[in-house]
Each structure stands twice: as C-alpha cells, then as structure tokens.
Amino acid sequence: MCDEGDCWMKINSAGVVLAYYREKYKLTLEQVCDGICSGSTLSRLENGNRCVDFLTSSLLLERIGKTVSQFE
C-alpha cells in the first residue's frame, strides 16, 4: 500500500471509476492496461487493493476515453 499522499484518488474511488467504464465499454483488463501496468495491477486497483498514482490513473483513464479532469 502507498501513502495517501501518493494516491491520486481514494483507493476505492479510482477502482470504481476504472471498473465501471471498462465494463460499460466491454473492454478486457488487457485492453485497458496494455503498456501501462499489468492486468493483475489493474484488477487490484478495481478491487480497492491498491492505490493509483496520477500518471497511471491518467493513462488508464485516457485508454477508456476519459480524462482526469472529469473526476477531480
């Protein structure tokens, strides 16, 4: 686990957003995380077991067609 200061959003919020849109757009873990992080990392993010930093969250959100500013 990382310090709260290192997390872009609260752990559960980031995961909920990523999981919701990934499922809404019928994307696999691999489609969203390819070249950004591992599938297991994205799964842990979605399940609230890992925090996400700003850069990673930006890249993952961009992959699903969203921007960080939509969730700040």
PDB file of N, CA, C, O and CB in Angstrom:
ATOM      1  N   MET A   1       0.838  -1.174   0.000  1.00  0.00           N
ATOM      2  CA  MET A   1       0.000   0.000   0.000  1.00  0.00           C
ATOM      3  C   MET A   1       0.888   1.244   0.000  1.00  0.00           C
ATOM      4  O   MET A   1       1.986   1.219   0.556  1.00  0.00           O
ATOM      5  CB  MET A   1      -0.956  -0.006   1.215  1.00  0.00           C
ATOM      6  N   CYS A   2       0.436   2.292  -0.598  1.00  0.00           N
ATOM      7  CA  CYS A   2       1.211   3.522  -0.619  1.00  0.00           C
ATOM      8  C   CYS A   2       0.603   4.540   0.333  1.00  0.00           C
ATOM      9  O   CYS A   2      -0.512   4.366   0.826  1.00  0.00           O
ATOM     10  CB  CYS A   2       1.284   4.092  -2.041  1.00  0.00           C
ATOM     11  N   ASP A   3       1.351   5.600   0.581  1.00  0.00           N
ATOM     12  CA  ASP A   3       0.835   6.688   1.419  1.00  0.00           C
ATOM     13  C   ASP A   3      -0.326   7.358   0.722  1.00  0.00           C
ATOM     14  O   ASP A   3      -0.384   7.385  -0.508  1.00  0.00           O
ATOM     15  CB  ASP A   3       1.939   7.720   1.737  1.00  0.00           C
ATOM     16  N   GLU A   4      -1.249   7.898   1.495  1.00  0.00           N
ATOM     17  CA  GLU A   4      -2.389   8.609   0.909  1.00  0.00           C
ATOM     18  C   GLU A   4      -1.931   9.731   0.000  1.00  0.00           C
ATOM     19  O   GLU A   4      -2.576  10.008  -1.011  1.00  0.00           O
ATOM     20  CB  GLU A   4      -3.290   9.165   2.003  1.00  0.00           C
ATOM     21  N   GLY A   5      -0.820  10.389   0.344  1.00  0.00           N
ATOM     22  CA  GLY A   5      -0.315  11.488  -0.467  1.00  0.00           C
ATOM     23  C   GLY A   5       0.119  11.059  -1.849  1.00  0.00           C
ATOM     24  O   GLY A   5       0.146  11.881  -2.766  1.00  0.00           O
ATOM     25  N   ASP A   6       0.463   9.784  -2.026  1.00  0.00           N
ATOM     26  CA  ASP A   6       0.888   9.267  -3.324  1.00  0.00           C
ATOM     27  C   ASP A   6      -0.288   8.864  -4.197  1.00  0.00           C
ATOM     28  O   ASP A   6      -0.128   8.684  -5.404  1.00  0.00           O
ATOM     29  CB  ASP A   6       1.808   8.086  -3.134  1.00  0.00           C
ATOM     30  N   CYS A   7      -1.449   8.721  -3.614  1.00  0.00           N
ATOM     31  CA  CYS A   7      -2.616   8.270  -4.352  1.00  0.00           C
ATOM     32  C   CYS A   7      -3.300   9.452  -5.018  1.00  0.00           C
ATOM     33  O   CYS A   7      -3.449  10.510  -4.406  1.00  0.00           O
ATOM     34  CB  CYS A   7      -3.592   7.534  -3.428  1.00  0.00           C
ATOM     35  N   TRP A   8      -3.709   9.284  -6.244  1.00  0.00           N
ATOM     36  CA  TRP A   8      -4.404  10.346  -6.962  1.00  0.00           C
ATOM     37  C   TRP A   8      -5.816  10.502  -6.442  1.00  0.00           C
ATOM     38  O   TRP A   8      -6.260  11.620  -6.181  1.00  0.00           O
ATOM     39  CB  TRP A   8      -4.422  10.064  -8.462  1.00  0.00           C
ATOM     40  N   MET A   9      -6.512   9.425  -6.290  1.00  0.00           N
ATOM     41  CA  MET A   9      -7.872   9.429  -5.751  1.00  0.00           C
ATOM     42  C   MET A   9      -7.892   8.452  -4.590  1.00  0.00           C
ATOM     43  O   MET A   9      -6.969   7.653  -4.427  1.00  0.00           O
ATOM     44  CB  MET A   9      -8.944   9.045  -6.847  1.00  0.00           C
ATOM     45  N   LYS A  10      -8.928   8.513  -3.796  1.00  0.00           N
ATOM     46  CA  LYS A  10      -9.071   7.482  -2.783  1.00  0.00           C
ATOM     47  C   LYS A  10      -9.091   6.137  -3.488  1.00  0.00           C
ATOM     48  O   LYS A  10      -9.601   6.012  -4.602  1.00  0.00           O
ATOM     49  CB  LYS A  10     -10.358   7.693  -1.927  1.00  0.00           C
ATOM     50  N   ILE A  11      -8.546   5.160  -2.846  1.00  0.00           N
ATOM     51  CA  ILE A  11      -8.371   3.841  -3.464  1.00  0.00           C
ATOM     52  C   ILE A  11      -9.665   3.315  -4.076  1.00  0.00           C
ATOM     53  O   ILE A  11      -9.667   2.931  -5.245  1.00  0.00           O
ATOM     54  CB  ILE A  11      -7.854   2.849  -2.435  1.00  0.00           C
ATOM     55  N   ASN A  12     -10.741   3.285  -3.340  1.00  0.00           N
ATOM     56  CA  ASN A  12     -11.977   2.722  -3.871  1.00  0.00           C
ATOM     57  C   ASN A  12     -12.556   3.550  -5.007  1.00  0.00           C
ATOM     58  O   ASN A  12     -13.122   2.984  -5.942  1.00  0.00           O
ATOM     59  CB  ASN A  12     -12.996   2.594  -2.771  1.00  0.00           C
ATOM     60  N   SER A  13     -12.431   4.869  -4.955  1.00  0.00           N
ATOM     61  CA  SER A  13     -12.981   5.734  -5.999  1.00  0.00           C
ATOM     62  C   SER A  13     -12.333   5.470  -7.347  1.00  0.00           C
ATOM     63  O   SER A  13     -13.026   5.321  -8.353  1.00  0.00           O
ATOM     64  CB  SER A  13     -12.805   7.195  -5.622  1.00  0.00           C
ATOM     65  N   ALA A  14     -11.014   5.411  -7.373  1.00  0.00           N
ATOM     66  CA  ALA A  14     -10.298   5.171  -8.624  1.00  0.00           C
ATOM     67  C   ALA A  14     -10.689   3.828  -9.208  1.00  0.00           C
ATOM     68  O   ALA A  14     -10.956   3.721 -10.405  1.00  0.00           O
ATOM     69  CB  ALA A  14      -8.783   5.233  -8.405  1.00  0.00           C
ATOM     70  N   GLY A  15     -10.725   2.814  -8.380  1.00  0.00           N
ATOM     71  CA  GLY A  15     -11.073   1.485  -8.855  1.00  0.00           C
ATOM     72  C   GLY A  15     -12.486   1.390  -9.380  1.00  0.00           C
ATOM     73  O   GLY A  15     -12.737   0.745 -10.397  1.00  0.00           O
ATOM     74  N   VAL A  16     -13.409   2.033  -8.687  1.00  0.00           N
ATOM     75  CA  VAL A  16     -14.811   2.019  -9.109  1.00  0.00           C
ATOM     76  C   VAL A  16     -14.953   2.679 -10.476  1.00  0.00           C
ATOM     77  O   VAL A  16     -15.640   2.154 -11.352  1.00  0.00           O
ATOM     78  CB  VAL A  16     -15.703   2.735  -8.068  1.00  0.00           C
ATOM     79  N   VAL A  17     -14.311   3.820 -10.660  1.00  0.00           N
ATOM     80  CA  VAL A  17     -14.377   4.533 -11.938  1.00  0.00           C
ATOM     81  C   VAL A  17     -13.806   3.672 -13.066  1.00  0.00           C
ATOM     82  O   VAL A  17     -14.425   3.523 -14.119  1.00  0.00           O
ATOM     83  CB  VAL A  17     -13.614   5.872 -11.849  1.00  0.00           C
ATOM     84  N   LEU A  18     -12.632   3.116 -12.835  1.00  0.00           N
ATOM     85  CA  LEU A  18     -11.997   2.292 -13.871  1.00  0.00           C
ATOM     86  C   LEU A  18     -12.829   1.056 -14.192  1.00  0.00           C
ATOM     87  O   LEU A  18     -13.033   0.736 -15.363  1.00  0.00           O
ATOM     88  CB  LEU A  18     -10.595   1.871 -13.429  1.00  0.00           C
ATOM     89  N   ALA A  19     -13.304   0.367 -13.178  1.00  0.00           N
ATOM     90  CA  ALA A  19     -14.100  -0.846 -13.400  1.00  0.00           C
ATOM     91  C   ALA A  19     -15.406  -0.525 -14.118  1.00  0.00           C
ATOM     92  O   ALA A  19     -15.801  -1.232 -15.045  1.00  0.00           O
ATOM     93  CB  ALA A  19     -14.395  -1.545 -12.067  1.00  0.00           C
ATOM     94  N   TYR A  20     -16.071   0.540 -13.690  1.00  0.00           N
ATOM     95  CA  TYR A  20     -17.353   0.907 -14.293  1.00  0.00           C
ATOM     96  C   TYR A  20     -17.215   1.144 -15.793  1.00  0.00           C
ATOM     97  O   TYR A  20     -17.952   0.559 -16.586  1.00  0.00           O
ATOM     98  CB  TYR A  20     -17.917   2.156 -13.619  1.00  0.00           C
ATOM     99  N   TYR A  21     -16.276   1.994 -16.180  1.00  0.00           N
ATOM    100  CA  TYR A  21     -16.148   2.309 -17.599  1.00  0.00           C
ATOM    101  C   TYR A  21     -15.552   1.161 -18.409  1.00  0.00           C
ATOM    102  O   TYR A  21     -15.895   0.985 -19.578  1.00  0.00           O
ATOM    103  CB  TYR A  21     -15.300   3.542 -17.773  1.00  0.00           C
ATOM    104  N   ARG A  22     -14.673   0.389 -17.804  1.00  0.00           N
ATOM    105  CA  ARG A  22     -14.121  -0.765 -18.524  1.00  0.00           C
ATOM    106  C   ARG A  22     -15.241  -1.746 -18.850  1.00  0.00           C
ATOM    107  O   ARG A  22     -15.314  -2.265 -19.963  1.00  0.00           O
ATOM    108  CB  ARG A  22     -13.009  -1.465 -17.689  1.00  0.00           C
ATOM    109  N   GLU A  23     -16.107  -1.996 -17.881  1.00  0.00           N
ATOM    110  CA  GLU A  23     -17.218  -2.914 -18.112  1.00  0.00           C
ATOM    111  C   GLU A  23     -18.268  -2.306 -19.039  1.00  0.00           C
ATOM    112  O   GLU A  23     -18.827  -3.002 -19.887  1.00  0.00           O
ATOM    113  CB  GLU A  23     -17.859  -3.306 -16.786  1.00  0.00           C
ATOM    114  N   LYS A  24     -18.537  -1.015 -18.880  1.00  0.00           N
ATOM    115  CA  LYS A  24     -19.512  -0.334 -19.732  1.00  0.00           C
ATOM    116  C   LYS A  24     -19.111  -0.418 -21.204  1.00  0.00           C
ATOM    117  O   LYS A  24     -19.950  -0.647 -22.074  1.00  0.00           O
ATOM    118  CB  LYS A  24     -19.657   1.134 -19.308  1.00  0.00           C
ATOM    119  N   TYR A  25     -17.824  -0.231 -21.468  1.00  0.00           N
ATOM    120  CA  TYR A  25     -17.329  -0.269 -22.850  1.00  0.00           C
ATOM    121  C   TYR A  25     -16.890  -1.664 -23.283  1.00  0.00           C
ATOM    122  O   TYR A  25     -16.337  -1.840 -24.369  1.00  0.00           O
ATOM    123  CB  TYR A  25     -16.171   0.691 -23.007  1.00  0.00           C
ATOM    124  N   LYS A  26     -17.143  -2.664 -22.416  1.00  0.00           N
ATOM    125  CA  LYS A  26     -16.842  -4.071 -22.703  1.00  0.00           C
ATOM    126  C   LYS A  26     -15.374  -4.277 -23.093  1.00  0.00           C
ATOM    127  O   LYS A  26     -15.062  -4.942 -24.080  1.00  0.00           O
ATOM    128  CB  LYS A  26     -17.751  -4.582 -23.822  1.00  0.00           C
ATOM    129  N   LEU A  27     -14.486  -3.687 -22.288  1.00  0.00           N
ATOM    130  CA  LEU A  27     -13.049  -3.811 -22.503  1.00  0.00           C
ATOM    131  C   LEU A  27     -12.474  -4.827 -21.527  1.00  0.00           C
ATOM    132  O   LEU A  27     -12.925  -4.920 -20.385  1.00  0.00           O
ATOM    133  CB  LEU A  27     -12.345  -2.443 -22.345  1.00  0.00           C
ATOM    134  N   THR A  28     -11.495  -5.577 -21.966  1.00  0.00           N
ATOM    135  CA  THR A  28     -10.819  -6.519 -21.072  1.00  0.00           C
ATOM    136  C   THR A  28      -9.769  -5.780 -20.259  1.00  0.00           C
ATOM    137  O   THR A  28      -9.374  -4.664 -20.597  1.00  0.00           O
ATOM    138  CB  THR A  28     -10.173  -7.679 -21.872  1.00  0.00           C
ATOM    139  N   LEU A  29      -9.324  -6.417 -19.184  1.00  0.00           N
ATOM    140  CA  LEU A  29      -8.233  -5.851 -18.399  1.00  0.00           C
ATOM    141  C   LEU A  29      -7.032  -5.565 -19.285  1.00  0.00           C
ATOM    142  O   LEU A  29      -6.408  -4.509 -19.184  1.00  0.00           O
ATOM    143  CB  LEU A  29      -7.840  -6.797 -17.259  1.00  0.00           C
ATOM    144  N   GLU A  30      -6.715  -6.521 -20.158  1.00  0.00           N
ATOM    145  CA  GLU A  30      -5.539  -6.396 -21.012  1.00  0.00           C
ATOM    146  C   GLU A  30      -5.671  -5.235 -21.996  1.00  0.00           C
ATOM    147  O   GLU A  30      -4.684  -4.554 -22.273  1.00  0.00           O
ATOM    148  CB  GLU A  30      -5.307  -7.691 -21.771  1.00  0.00           C
ATOM    149  N   GLN A  31      -6.852  -4.999 -22.519  1.00  0.00           N
ATOM    150  CA  GLN A  31      -7.051  -3.891 -23.443  1.00  0.00           C
ATOM    151  C   GLN A  31      -6.816  -2.551 -22.762  1.00  0.00           C
ATOM    152  O   GLN A  31      -6.270  -1.629 -23.369  1.00  0.00           O
ATOM    153  CB  GLN A  31      -8.452  -3.940 -24.030  1.00  0.00           C
ATOM    154  N   VAL A  32      -7.220  -2.441 -21.520  1.00  0.00           N
ATOM    155  CA  VAL A  32      -7.075  -1.176 -20.800  1.00  0.00           C
ATOM    156  C   VAL A  32      -5.652  -0.980 -20.299  1.00  0.00           C
ATOM    157  O   VAL A  32      -5.125   0.130 -20.379  1.00  0.00           O
ATOM    158  CB  VAL A  32      -8.049  -1.119 -19.629  1.00  0.00           C
ATOM    159  N   CYS A  33      -5.029  -2.008 -19.794  1.00  0.00           N
ATOM    160  CA  CYS A  33      -3.736  -1.828 -19.138  1.00  0.00           C
ATOM    161  C   CYS A  33      -2.520  -2.074 -20.031  1.00  0.00           C
ATOM    162  O   CYS A  33      -1.398  -1.801 -19.606  1.00  0.00           O
ATOM    163  CB  CYS A  33      -3.659  -2.731 -17.969  1.00  0.00           C
ATOM    164  N   ASP A  34      -2.699  -2.569 -21.231  1.00  0.00           N
ATOM    165  CA  ASP A  34      -1.578  -2.904 -22.113  1.00  0.00           C
ATOM    166  C   ASP A  34      -0.586  -1.748 -22.242  1.00  0.00           C
ATOM    167  O   ASP A  34      -0.938  -0.667 -22.714  1.00  0.00           O
ATOM    168  CB  ASP A  34      -2.097  -3.293 -23.492  1.00  0.00           C
ATOM    169  N   GLY A  35       0.642  -1.983 -21.824  1.00  0.00           N
ATOM    170  CA  GLY A  35       1.693  -0.980 -21.910  1.00  0.00           C
ATOM    171  C   GLY A  35       1.688   0.024 -20.765  1.00  0.00           C
ATOM    172  O   GLY A  35       2.553   0.898 -20.707  1.00  0.00           O
ATOM    173  N   ILE A  36       0.726  -0.087 -19.855  1.00  0.00           N
ATOM    174  CA  ILE A  36       0.628   0.853 -18.735  1.00  0.00           C
ATOM    175  C   ILE A  36       0.968   0.147 -17.420  1.00  0.00           C
ATOM    176  O   ILE A  36       1.798   0.619 -16.643  1.00  0.00           O
ATOM    177  CB  ILE A  36      -0.791   1.472 -18.664  1.00  0.00           C
ATOM    178  N   CYS A  37       0.321  -0.974 -17.193  1.00  0.00           N
ATOM    179  CA  CYS A  37       0.545  -1.769 -15.990  1.00  0.00           C
ATOM    180  C   CYS A  37       0.126  -3.198 -16.305  1.00  0.00           C
ATOM    181  O   CYS A  37      -0.331  -3.484 -17.412  1.00  0.00           O
ATOM    182  CB  CYS A  37      -0.249  -1.196 -14.755  1.00  0.00           C
ATOM    183  N   SER A  38       0.276  -4.078 -15.355  1.00  0.00           N
ATOM    184  CA  SER A  38      -0.132  -5.471 -15.591  1.00  0.00           C
ATOM    185  C   SER A  38      -1.632  -5.615 -15.348  1.00  0.00           C
ATOM    186  O   SER A  38      -2.257  -4.778 -14.697  1.00  0.00           O
ATOM    187  CB  SER A  38       0.663  -6.449 -14.673  1.00  0.00           C
ATOM    188  N   GLY A  39      -2.185  -6.684 -15.884  1.00  0.00           N
ATOM    189  CA  GLY A  39      -3.594  -6.979 -15.661  1.00  0.00           C
ATOM    190  C   GLY A  39      -3.896  -7.191 -14.186  1.00  0.00           C
ATOM    191  O   GLY A  39      -4.957  -6.799 -13.699  1.00  0.00           O
ATOM    192  N   SER A  40      -2.957  -7.814 -13.474  1.00  0.00           N
ATOM    193  CA  SER A  40      -3.179  -8.041 -12.045  1.00  0.00           C
ATOM    194  C   SER A  40      -3.160  -6.726 -11.267  1.00  0.00           C
ATOM    195  O   SER A  40      -3.886  -6.576 -10.285  1.00  0.00           O
ATOM    196  CB  SER A  40      -2.116  -8.998 -11.486  1.00  0.00           C
ATOM    197  N   THR A  41      -2.336  -5.778 -11.702  1.00  0.00           N
ATOM    198  CA  THR A  41      -2.324  -4.464 -11.052  1.00  0.00           C
ATOM    199  C   THR A  41      -3.651  -3.754 -11.259  1.00  0.00           C
ATOM    200  O   THR A  41      -4.208  -3.197 -10.313  1.00  0.00           O
ATOM    201  CB  THR A  41      -1.172  -3.601 -11.593  1.00  0.00           C
ATOM    202  N   LEU A  42      -4.166  -3.764 -12.481  1.00  0.00           N
ATOM    203  CA  LEU A  42      -5.448  -3.134 -12.755  1.00  0.00           C
ATOM    204  C   LEU A  42      -6.558  -3.822 -11.967  1.00  0.00           C
ATOM    205  O   LEU A  42      -7.447  -3.154 -11.440  1.00  0.00           O
ATOM    206  CB  LEU A  42      -5.755  -3.171 -14.258  1.00  0.00           C
ATOM    207  N   SER A  43      -6.515  -5.121 -11.885  1.00  0.00           N
ATOM    208  CA  SER A  43      -7.505  -5.857 -11.111  1.00  0.00           C
ATOM    209  C   SER A  43      -7.466  -5.438  -9.640  1.00  0.00           C
ATOM    210  O   SER A  43      -8.512  -5.229  -9.025  1.00  0.00           O
ATOM    211  CB  SER A  43      -7.270  -7.369 -11.241  1.00  0.00           C
ATOM    212  N   ARG A  44      -6.264  -5.316  -9.078  1.00  0.00           N
ATOM    213  CA  ARG A  44      -6.138  -4.881  -7.683  1.00  0.00           C
ATOM    214  C   ARG A  44      -6.660  -3.457  -7.505  1.00  0.00           C
ATOM    215  O   ARG A  44      -7.281  -3.148  -6.488  1.00  0.00           O
ATOM    216  CB  ARG A  44      -4.672  -4.966  -7.224  1.00  0.00           C
ATOM    217  N   LEU A  45      -6.412  -2.586  -8.491  1.00  0.00           N
ATOM    218  CA  LEU A  45      -6.943  -1.220  -8.430  1.00  0.00           C
ATOM    219  C   LEU A  45      -8.468  -1.238  -8.395  1.00  0.00           C
ATOM    220  O   LEU A  45      -9.093  -0.564  -7.576  1.00  0.00           O
ATOM    221  CB  LEU A  45      -6.449  -0.390  -9.635  1.00  0.00           C
ATOM    222  N   GLU A  46      -9.052  -2.018  -9.294  1.00  0.00           N
ATOM    223  CA  GLU A  46     -10.510  -2.086  -9.387  1.00  0.00           C
ATOM    224  C   GLU A  46     -11.144  -2.678  -8.132  1.00  0.00           C
ATOM    225  O   GLU A  46     -12.270  -2.328  -7.779  1.00  0.00           O
ATOM    226  CB  GLU A  46     -10.913  -2.906 -10.596  1.00  0.00           C
ATOM    227  N   ASN A  47     -10.431  -3.562  -7.466  1.00  0.00           N
ATOM    228  CA  ASN A  47     -10.957  -4.210  -6.266  1.00  0.00           C
ATOM    229  C   ASN A  47     -10.630  -3.451  -4.986  1.00  0.00           C
ATOM    230  O   ASN A  47     -10.975  -3.900  -3.893  1.00  0.00           O
ATOM    231  CB  ASN A  47     -10.417  -5.609  -6.168  1.00  0.00           C
ATOM    232  N   GLY A  48      -9.964  -2.297  -5.116  1.00  0.00           N
ATOM    233  CA  GLY A  48      -9.650  -1.486  -3.948  1.00  0.00           C
ATOM    234  C   GLY A  48      -8.481  -1.974  -3.130  1.00  0.00           C
ATOM    235  O   GLY A  48      -8.332  -1.594  -1.969  1.00  0.00           O
ATOM    236  N   ASN A  49      -7.639  -2.819  -3.726  1.00  0.00           N
ATOM    237  CA  ASN A  49      -6.495  -3.364  -3.012  1.00  0.00           C
ATOM    238  C   ASN A  49      -5.182  -2.665  -3.346  1.00  0.00           C
ATOM    239  O   ASN A  49      -4.118  -3.090  -2.894  1.00  0.00           O
ATOM    240  CB  ASN A  49      -6.369  -4.821  -3.309  1.00  0.00           C
ATOM    241  N   ARG A  50      -5.253  -1.610  -4.125  1.00  0.00           N
ATOM    242  CA  ARG A  50      -4.042  -0.876  -4.488  1.00  0.00           C
ATOM    243  C   ARG A  50      -4.426   0.553  -4.846  1.00  0.00           C
ATOM    244  O   ARG A  50      -5.476   0.795  -5.441  1.00  0.00           O
ATOM    245  CB  ARG A  50      -3.296  -1.566  -5.675  1.00  0.00           C
ATOM    246  N   CYS A  51      -3.572   1.491  -4.479  1.00  0.00           N
ATOM    247  CA  CYS A  51      -3.844   2.882  -4.850  1.00  0.00           C
ATOM    248  C   CYS A  51      -3.224   3.153  -6.227  1.00  0.00           C
ATOM    249  O   CYS A  51      -2.438   2.359  -6.744  1.00  0.00           O
ATOM    250  CB  CYS A  51      -3.277   3.876  -3.772  1.00  0.00           C
ATOM    251  N   VAL A  52      -3.595   4.274  -6.786  1.00  0.00           N
ATOM    252  CA  VAL A  52      -3.125   4.608  -8.123  1.00  0.00           C
ATOM    253  C   VAL A  52      -2.538   6.020  -8.108  1.00  0.00           C
ATOM    254  O   VAL A  52      -3.130   6.944  -7.550  1.00  0.00           O
ATOM    255  CB  VAL A  52      -4.279   4.495  -9.163  1.00  0.00           C
ATOM    256  N   ASP A  53      -1.363   6.172  -8.731  1.00  0.00           N
ATOM    257  CA  ASP A  53      -0.751   7.490  -8.797  1.00  0.00           C
ATOM    258  C   ASP A  53      -1.343   8.277  -9.967  1.00  0.00           C
ATOM    259  O   ASP A  53      -2.063   7.723 -10.798  1.00  0.00           O
ATOM    260  CB  ASP A  53       0.786   7.373  -8.938  1.00  0.00           C
ATOM    261  N   PHE A  54      -1.036   9.561 -10.022  1.00  0.00           N
ATOM    262  CA  PHE A  54      -1.631  10.441 -11.024  1.00  0.00           C
ATOM    263  C   PHE A  54      -1.302  10.004 -12.450  1.00  0.00           C
ATOM    264  O   PHE A  54      -2.196   9.952 -13.295  1.00  0.00           O
ATOM    265  CB  PHE A  54      -1.160  11.863 -10.806  1.00  0.00           C
ATOM    266  N   LEU A  55      -0.046   9.692 -12.732  1.00  0.00           N
ATOM    267  CA  LEU A  55       0.349   9.313 -14.092  1.00  0.00           C
ATOM    268  C   LEU A  55      -0.368   8.046 -14.543  1.00  0.00           C
ATOM    269  O   LEU A  55      -0.926   8.004 -15.640  1.00  0.00           O
ATOM    270  CB  LEU A  55       1.865   9.111 -14.170  1.00  0.00           C
ATOM    271  N   THR A  56      -0.355   7.026 -13.714  1.00  0.00           N
ATOM    272  CA  THR A  56      -1.008   5.766 -14.078  1.00  0.00           C
ATOM    273  C   THR A  56      -2.506   5.969 -14.263  1.00  0.00           C
ATOM    274  O   THR A  56      -3.089   5.463 -15.222  1.00  0.00           O
ATOM    275  CB  THR A  56      -0.747   4.694 -13.008  1.00  0.00           C
ATOM    276  N   SER A  57      -3.123   6.700 -13.358  1.00  0.00           N
ATOM    277  CA  SER A  57      -4.558   6.941 -13.488  1.00  0.00           C
ATOM    278  C   SER A  57      -4.866   7.722 -14.759  1.00  0.00           C
ATOM    279  O   SER A  57      -5.854   7.438 -15.437  1.00  0.00           O
ATOM    280  CB  SER A  57      -5.086   7.695 -12.265  1.00  0.00           C
ATOM    281  N   SER A  58      -4.036   8.695 -15.084  1.00  0.00           N
ATOM    282  CA  SER A  58      -4.235   9.472 -16.316  1.00  0.00           C
ATOM    283  C   SER A  58      -4.182   8.588 -17.548  1.00  0.00           C
ATOM    284  O   SER A  58      -5.020   8.700 -18.443  1.00  0.00           O
ATOM    285  CB  SER A  58      -3.183  10.572 -16.429  1.00  0.00           C
ATOM    286  N   LEU A  59      -3.196   7.712 -17.587  1.00  0.00           N
ATOM    287  CA  LEU A  59      -3.040   6.822 -18.735  1.00  0.00           C
ATOM    288  C   LEU A  59      -4.188   5.823 -18.837  1.00  0.00           C
ATOM    289  O   LEU A  59      -4.697   5.567 -19.928  1.00  0.00           O
ATOM    290  CB  LEU A  59      -1.715   6.080 -18.645  1.00  0.00           C
ATOM    291  N   LEU A  60      -4.596   5.260 -17.702  1.00  0.00           N
ATOM    292  CA  LEU A  60      -5.694   4.296 -17.718  1.00  0.00           C
ATOM    293  C   LEU A  60      -7.008   4.965 -18.113  1.00  0.00           C
ATOM    294  O   LEU A  60      -7.773   4.415 -18.904  1.00  0.00           O
ATOM    295  CB  LEU A  60      -5.834   3.628 -16.347  1.00  0.00           C
ATOM    296  N   LEU A  61      -7.268   6.142 -17.566  1.00  0.00           N
ATOM    297  CA  LEU A  61      -8.488   6.859 -17.928  1.00  0.00           C
ATOM    298  C   LEU A  61      -8.483   7.254 -19.402  1.00  0.00           C
ATOM    299  O   LEU A  61      -9.510   7.170 -20.076  1.00  0.00           O
ATOM    300  CB  LEU A  61      -8.649   8.102 -17.054  1.00  0.00           C
ATOM    301  N   GLU A  62      -7.340   7.679 -19.891  1.00  0.00           N
ATOM    302  CA  GLU A  62      -7.227   8.030 -21.311  1.00  0.00           C
ATOM    303  C   GLU A  62      -7.544   6.826 -22.196  1.00  0.00           C
ATOM    304  O   GLU A  62      -8.179   6.962 -23.241  1.00  0.00           O
ATOM    305  CB  GLU A  62      -5.814   8.561 -21.624  1.00  0.00           C
ATOM    306  N   ARG A  63      -7.099   5.660 -21.771  1.00  0.00           N
ATOM    307  CA  ARG A  63      -7.328   4.433 -22.524  1.00  0.00           C
ATOM    308  C   ARG A  63      -8.818   4.125 -22.643  1.00  0.00           C
ATOM    309  O   ARG A  63      -9.246   3.521 -23.627  1.00  0.00           O
ATOM    310  CB  ARG A  63      -6.603   3.266 -21.863  1.00  0.00           C
ATOM    311  N   ILE A  64      -9.617   4.536 -21.645  1.00  0.00           N
ATOM    312  CA  ILE A  64     -11.061   4.283 -21.709  1.00  0.00           C
ATOM    313  C   ILE A  64     -11.829   5.515 -22.192  1.00  0.00           C
ATOM    314  O   ILE A  64     -13.056   5.561 -22.112  1.00  0.00           O
ATOM    315  CB  ILE A  64     -11.583   3.851 -20.336  1.00  0.00           C
ATOM    316  N   GLY A  65     -11.101   6.501 -22.689  1.00  0.00           N
ATOM    317  CA  GLY A  65     -11.746   7.665 -23.283  1.00  0.00           C
ATOM    318  C   GLY A  65     -12.164   8.747 -22.309  1.00  0.00           C
ATOM    319  O   GLY A  65     -13.014   9.578 -22.627  1.00  0.00           O
ATOM    320  N   LYS A  66     -11.575   8.743 -21.126  1.00  0.00           N
ATOM    321  CA  LYS A  66     -11.891   9.748 -20.106  1.00  0.00           C
ATOM    322  C   LYS A  66     -10.635  10.534 -19.763  1.00  0.00           C
ATOM    323  O   LYS A  66      -9.524  10.134 -20.111  1.00  0.00           O
ATOM    324  CB  LYS A  66     -12.483   9.083 -18.832  1.00  0.00           C
ATOM    325  N   THR A  67     -10.822  11.659 -19.075  1.00  0.00           N
ATOM    326  CA  THR A  67      -9.680  12.450 -18.619  1.00  0.00           C
ATOM    327  C   THR A  67      -9.743  12.617 -17.109  1.00  0.00           C
ATOM    328  O   THR A  67     -10.812  12.515 -16.505  1.00  0.00           O
ATOM    329  CB  THR A  67      -9.649  13.831 -19.317  1.00  0.00           C
ATOM    330  N   VAL A  68      -8.602  12.872 -16.512  1.00  0.00           N
ATOM    331  CA  VAL A  68      -8.513  13.068 -15.074  1.00  0.00           C
ATOM    332  C   VAL A  68      -9.410  14.219 -14.647  1.00  0.00           C
ATOM    333  O   VAL A  68     -10.048  14.144 -13.596  1.00  0.00           O
ATOM    334  CB  VAL A  68      -7.062  13.330 -14.650  1.00  0.00           C
ATOM    335  N   SER A  69      -9.470  15.265 -15.429  1.00  0.00           N
ATOM    336  CA  SER A  69     -10.252  16.448 -15.042  1.00  0.00           C
ATOM    337  C   SER A  69     -11.738  16.130 -14.863  1.00  0.00           C
ATOM    338  O   SER A  69     -12.440  16.862 -14.166  1.00  0.00           O
ATOM    339  CB  SER A  69     -10.087  17.547 -16.089  1.00  0.00           C
ATOM    340  N   GLN A  70     -12.219  15.070 -15.470  1.00  0.00           N
ATOM    341  CA  GLN A  70     -13.619  14.685 -15.310  1.00  0.00           C
ATOM    342  C   GLN A  70     -13.903  14.139 -13.909  1.00  0.00           C
ATOM    343  O   GLN A  70     -15.059  14.071 -13.493  1.00  0.00           O
ATOM    344  CB  GLN A  70     -13.998  13.645 -16.358  1.00  0.00           C
ATOM    345  N   PHE A  71     -12.854  13.753 -13.181  1.00  0.00           N
ATOM    346  CA  PHE A  71     -13.042  13.085 -11.896  1.00  0.00           C
ATOM    347  C   PHE A  71     -12.373  13.796 -10.744  1.00  0.00           C
ATOM    348  O   PHE A  71     -12.393  13.282  -9.626  1.00  0.00           O
ATOM    349  CB  PHE A  71     -12.530  11.693 -11.971  1.00  0.00           C
ATOM    350  N   GLU A  72     -11.781  14.955 -10.965  1.00  0.00           N
ATOM    351  CA  GLU A  72     -11.111  15.696  -9.890  1.00  0.00           C
ATOM    352  C   GLU A  72     -12.123  16.357  -8.998  1.00  0.00           C
ATOM    353  O   GLU A  72     -11.753  17.028  -8.035  1.00  0.00           O
ATOM    354  CB  GLU A  72     -10.154  16.743 -10.456  1.00  0.00           C
TER     355      GLU A  72
END
